[in-house]
Amino acid sequence: MIRIEKEKYQLLKKQDKEILQKCEILADKQLSKEDELLVNLILTQLLDDWRAPLLDVLNNLLDKYK
């Protein structure tokens, strides 16, 4: 399940707001695990520090394929 906390995202451009709106629509759908991961990854791009979540995902992948 995707949790969207609007206040933690930077919505500096019109496109940012559009991305958030579309993620909110998708959050209400029954997504596959892969699609849910993709939406969560997209949401990280709206964060001020978007690099940390990407590093977390990469570290998890590295651990998985050791």
Secondary structure as the mmCIF struct_conf table of DSSP 4:
data_model
#
loop_
_struct_conf.conf_type_id
_struct_conf.id
_struct_conf.beg_label_comp_id
_struct_conf.beg_label_asym_id
_struct_conf.beg_label_seq_id
_struct_conf.end_label_comp_id
_struct_conf.end_label_asym_id
_struct_conf.end_label_seq_id
HELX_RH_3T_P HELX_RH_3T_P1 LYS A 6 LYS A 8
BEND BEND1 TYR A 9 TYR A 9
BEND BEND2 LYS A 13 LYS A 13
HELX_RH_AL_P HELX_RH_AL_P1 LYS A 14 ALA A 27
TURN_TY1_P TURN_TY1_P1 ASP A 28 ASP A 28
BEND BEND3 LYS A 29 LYS A 29
HELX_RH_AL_P HELX_RH_AL_P2 LYS A 33 THR A 44
TURN_TY1_P TURN_TY1_P2 GLN A 45 LEU A 46
BEND BEND4 LEU A 47 LEU A 47
TURN_TY1_P TURN_TY1_P3 ASP A 48 ASP A 49
HELX_RH_AL_P HELX_RH_AL_P3 ARG A 51 LYS A 64
TURN_TY1_P TURN_TY1_P4 TYR A 65 TYR A 65
#
